[in-house]
Amino acid sequence: MNFIFFSPHFPRNSADFCSQLHQQGATVLGIGDAEYDQLEDKLKSALTEYYKVSSLESYDEILRAVGYFTHQYGKMDRFESLNEYWLEQDAAIRTDFNIYGTKTDFVYNLKQKSKMKEFFRKSGVSTVQFSTGTTRDSVQDFIRSAGFPLVVKPDLGSGASMTYKIHNEAELQQFFDTKPDDVAFIIEEFIDGVILTYDGLVDIDGNVRFAVSHLFENSVMDVVNTDNHLYYFCLKDVSPEVELAGKNILKAFDIKERFFHIELFKSNIDGRIIALEVNMRPPGAWMTDAINFSYDVDVYREWARMVVHNETGGPFEGKYYTGYASRKQHKHYSHSHEDIYRTFGDKIVNYAEIEEVFSRAMGNSAYQFRSASLEDVRDIVNYIQQEEG
């Protein structure tokens, strides 16, 4: 298999995907904007060849790079970045070179939130009421139906950037008065609930080979907008309701040979599962590592085995709850880094500083820790994030 990995040096865990592809026998070819000498040794060992471009945004340069690799190695079998930001560009390259995978004609169904809703309806899973109205008057009927609070977010995009909670008419008017003209927004009803994810691997025949679930009790939107710290849990088990909704959504989108990350609300009011977003990529915020810690598995390896050989291990059994707790530099915490390791060192499995570009949502640093008890990992979150005063 000839596999082009786009931006193999960023984010950091891209090197793990490349390394496992190489170990499974793929010819791994990299296209990036970093100097070769700056690549970590693990990545250098995985890459058969690396093509440096001056800008990852330069489509002409990327075309030349793929053309060069095709001339040197023959037809390319896969082109991937595993990154939401490059989804359109990945699809365009696959279309131009007839490489297997999502093409340009379908990619906006995976990027545009308003288009996702149609597939959610097709899946039979409840979805969030929304409007794509561009003026205050055009959304009046929707507001009358949904009521406040509301959530506004870019129709095209990922993460919680430019995502806001609107509490009243005055805030809504301010949004319409100040929103950028070049960004299309979607307005949604606010759901009082927690986020449960359905994450995993779906093979080339549409079969789910591996699935897990994460629980978010604090909103990433609120974390970003208030510059707060984040926490979440990787669960030992996937609830039947999440599994049913997730599989129905995958079937509706007809997704094949991908990592998937589906976000679902569980309503605090009536317990309904409500589809929020679908992302056909590995989950972020260290969730791939959380999966590994909870299941004692190497999900990077399982993905590579699935792509190269259409096989995975298993059956997979959750053994631990894995928690994630970030810290922000501007906050003053009750317990030091040394206190945390002294108290919970036997349960902590990872600690690292976080790249600045991700820090608004993920924190400036973060800990991961695991236990067979969910209450244990809750206690560790509270200890890590307890603030002075």
Buried (B, 14 or more C-beta within 10 A) or exposed (E): BBBBBBBBBBBEBBBBBBBBBBBBEBBBBBBBBBEBEEBEEEBBBBBBBBBBBEEBEEEEBBBEBBEBBBEEBEEBBBBBBBBBBBBBBBBBBBBBBEBEBBBBEBBBBBBBBBBBBEBBEEBEBBBBBBBBBEEBEEBEEBBEEBEBBBBBBBBBBBBBEBBBBBEEEEBBEEBBEEBEEEEBBBBBBBBEBBBBBBBBBBBEEBBBBBBBBBBBEBBBBEBBBEBBBBBBBBBBEBBEBBBBBBBBBBBBBEBBBBBBBBBBBBBEEEEBBBBBBBBBBBBBBBBBBBBBBBBEBBBBBBBBBBBBEEEBEEEBEBBBBBBBBBBBEEBEBEBEEEEBEEBBEEBBBBEEEBEEEBBBBBBBBBBBBBBEEBEBBBBBBEBBBEEEE
